[in-house]
Amino acid sequence: MGKSKEKPLKYYYGIPHCHSSFSTGEGTPYNAFDYGKNNGLDFLIITDHNSYLSKELLINNKRISKWMTTEIMRDKFKKNSNNFLPLAGFETKTYSYGDFNIINPSTFFTGVVRDLNLLVLWMLNNPDSIITINHPHKNINFLDYNELLNKLITSVEVGNGSFPNKYSRHDTYYYNLLDKGWKLGAINGQDNHKVNFGDSENLTVFLATDLDSKSLIDAFRNRKTYSTESRYLKMHFTINDVFMGDEIKEKTSILQFMIFAEDTKVKITSIEILTNKGIVVKKIDSLNLNSIKYMYNHKREENETWYLIKIYQEGKKVAISSAIFLR
């Protein structure tokens, strides 16, 4: 057999949710990209609040909107920088479900989303864009599964904030959405409001062969993401050779898990396999390892429609994978 020409997947670490002085943060978007890159990040997505973005700035004796200025700074930084992906998006409030991020759109809108159908129509005119759910709270439990909307909403923040400032975990809301039938990936947003982009270790990791906007959007859409609180953690898992984020289409009762986790700096203390309602179906304890590859055979129960991996590390750090789904 000839050698496969497929490029290997790489791990890209960054922030999909942060703010600049163009809304409620500090520093320009260019400052944010520069600070994040110098902090060793692979990508950073500026998501300023949409209510600020129509306001104009005087740039080179021209008045242009904050949104357009963000795009100009993104393009300028990208041109002057290798091995770093700067992207633009915005944060919007919804009337009933909390805050969403619109990532990589060609334009923006102001105001609050009161009708999700109108948001769907707007997104259809922005085909290279995705929606992520920010710091979910109890209102997100009212978001019923919608197949069309699930093609647009890709991810949920299971962690939000930045140490040593306010940081909160939201994984129970992620499990609730998965229980409802949503197919969503796990991400982590620093939600920076100061010039501290990447000072904290909680990051989103996406797996792709290349570092560009298309690869990031595809990875988020296909749930090739995980949330980590250690910037050195690499992880993924498969079930019956189906990769993290994907769906097992054939009916089978025996599931073979392969879990890979590696962290050169922070030891892995335990690993859990979770399913519906956040129930732990398998716990691997007392590891104290920097690297592990673990195989496990599981007999599927009838009410189990998804599985994900939760990793515990020294210093009370937690990582959460995106799920694998079953029909």
N, C-alpha and C positions, 0 to 999 in steps of 0.2 A: 504493500500500500504506500502511496505517496504521502508526503507530509501535508498536513492541513495548512491552507493558506490563510485561515481565519486568524485575525489579530487577537491577542489575549485581552481579556477584560482588565481594566485598571480601576483603582479606587481614587475617586476625586472628592476632596474634602472642602466644605465651604458653608456659606451662610445664605439661605434663600429668603431671608426676611430681616431687613434693617432699614434705618432711617437716617436721613441727612438733615442739614440745616434748611433744606428746601421745604421741610415740614416740621417735625417735632424733634429732630436730632441735632447733631453738631457736625460741622465740617461739610464741605461740598461733596457731591457724589464722587468727584475725582479724588478728593482726599480719602474718601472711604475705600475706593478701589486700591489706592496706593498703600494705605495702612494695612488692608487685608492681605495684599500680595506680600508686603514686607513681613507679615506675620506668618507666612508660609501657607496661606490658603490657596486653593486651586480656583475657586470661583466665589463671586459675591454678587448678590442680586439686590439692588436698591429698590425698596418698595415704600416710597413716601406716601403719605395719606393723600388721597385723590382730591380732597377739598382745597388743597394748597396749590395744585399743579397748574391751574390756569393763570395764576398770578404771574406778572411779567417781571423780568430782570433786564437791566441795561447791559448788554454784552457787545463790545466793540461798536458802541454808539447805535446799536439796534435793540429794540425791545422785543424779547422773545419769551415764551412761556417757560416756567420752571420745568415742565415736562420735556420740551424740546431741548432745553439746556442740559437736562440729564442725558438725553440721547446723544447730544454733541460730546459731552464729557465721556460717556461710555465709549463712543467710537474713537475718540482721541486716545483714550487710555489703551484701548485694544490695539490700536495702530502702533503705539509706543511700547507695547509689552508682549513678551512671549510667555507661554506656559501659564497664562492666567486668563480666566474667562469673566469679564465684567458684563452684567446684564441689567436691564431696567424693567421695572414693573411698578405696580402701585397697590396700596391697601385700600379697600373699600368696606364700609359698614353695610350690613344687610339688616332689614327691618326685623327679622325674626330669628336669625341663626348665628349672629355674631359677625366676626370680621373675616373677610376673604382676601387673599392676595391674587392679583392677576399678573402673571409672570410672562414676560416677553411679548407683550402686545405691540401693535404698530401705532396705537394711539391710546387715549385714556378717556374716561368720563368722570364727571363730578356728581356729587349727591349720593344718596343712600339707595341701595338695591331693595326695592319693595316687591318686585315681581321677578321671580327666578326665570320665568319664560322670556322676559325682556333681556335678561342677562345671557340666556342661551342664544338669542338672536344676535346680540352684540358679539358674542364669542364666535359665531359662525363667520363673521366678517374679519376675525382675527385667528385664522387657522393654525398659526404657529404659536399660539398662546395657550396657557393652561391656568387652572384655578387651584389654589391650595387653601385649606382651612386653617386659620390661625387660632392659637391658644383656645381650643374649644371648651365651652362650658355647657351647662345643663340645656341651654336652648338648642344645641346641636342635636339633642335627642329627638327633636321634633322634625328633623330633616328626613323625610321618608325616602326610601330608595327610588331612584328614577334612572332608568337605563340610559336615556339620552344625556342627562346631566352628569352621569358617571363617566361619560366619554370626555367631559370637560374638567370635572373635579378629579384630580389625580392623587392628592396627598393630604395628610393630616399632621399637624405639629403634635408630636407626643411629648415634646419638651419645648419650653419657651423661656427666654430670658438669658441672663448671663451672670455667672458667678463673679464676684461675691455679692452681686446685687440680686434683685428678685429673680428667682428661677422656679419654675413650676413644671410638674409632670402632668400629662393629660392622657396617659395611655388608656385609662378606663373608657374614655369617650371614643377612642379609636376602636376598642373591642366592641362597643355598642353599635357603632356604624357597620363594622364587619358583620355582626350578628344580623343586621337588617338587610344584608345582601350587597352592601357597597363593596366594591373592589378598589381599595385605596392603599397607597404606600405610606410608610412611616418616615417622617422628616423631623428635623430639629431646627428651630429658629432662634437666633440670639436676640432678635428684635431690638438691636442696638439703638440707643438714643444719645450715646456719647461716642467720642472717637476712641473706641475700644474694640474694633472689629477683629475678632479672632484672638483677643486676649484670653478669653474663656475657651475651654476645650470642648464645650458642647457644640456639635456640628452635624450637618447632614452629609452623608456620603452617597454618591451615586456611582454605579458601576457602568462603564462604557469603554469602548476601544479608543475613543478620541475625546479631547477636551475642546468642544465647540458647542454653540447654542443648540444645534440640531440634536447632538448626542445627549445633552442635558435634558431637553424636552422629551426625547424618546425614552430616556431612562426614567423620568418621572412618570410618564404615561404608562410605561410597562412595569412600574413599581420596582425598579432595580435600585432601591434606595434603602438606607437604614439610618436610624438615629443613634448617635454615640455621644458619650460624655468624656471619652478619651480620644484625642486626635490621632492616636497611634493604632487604634483598633481596626483590624480587617476582619470581616466576617461575611459569610453567606451560608445558605443551606439549600439542600435539594430534598425532594420526596419522590422516590421512584424515578430519579434522574430529571425530574421537573424542577426548574430553577426558581429561586425566590422571586415572588411577584406573579408567577404564572399560575395557570389553572390545570388541574389534573382532569382530563376529559373522560378517560375510561373509568368505568365503575370497578373498584377493587376494594377489598376489605383489609388487605395487608399492605401497610405503608412502610417503606424503608427510608428512614431519615439519614442523611449525611450532613453533619454540622461541622463547619470549619470556623475557627476563631484564632486570631493571632494578635498579640500586642507586645511589642518589644520593650515597653516601658512599664505598663501597669498590669499586674497579674490578674488573671481570670480566676474568680473564686467559685462560681457556680453557674450553671446553665439550666434554663427551664424551657420546655416545649409547652406552649399555651394553645388552647383552642377556645371554642365559643364560651362566652361569659367570663373569659379570662381564666378558665380552669386550667390548672397545671396537670398535664397528662404524664410528664416525665421530668424529674429533677436530677441533675448530675451535680453532686455536692463535693465539697472539700477538695477542690482541684488545685488551687495555688499554682497555676501554670501560666506560662507566656504563650503557649501554643497548644491547640488541641484539634484533632480530627476525630469525630465521634459518630459511630454508626448505631442505629437503634431501629428495631422493628416494632411497629405499633399496629394493633388491631383497631380499625376504625369503628367508632360507635356511630349509630344512625344519626345522631343530632350534631355531629361534628362536620362543619362545612369549611373550616379554615384552620390553619396552624401558623404560628410564628415562633421565633426564638427570642428569648429574653436572657441577656448576659449580665451577670453581676461581676464587678471588679473591685479591686482595692480602692479605698477612699469613698466607698458607697456610690461608685459610678455605675450607671445602668445603660445598657444598649438594647434597642428594640429593632428587630428586623421588620421588613414588610412581610406580608403573609403569603402563603401558598393556599390556593382555593380548591375546593372539591365541588363537583356538580352534585 
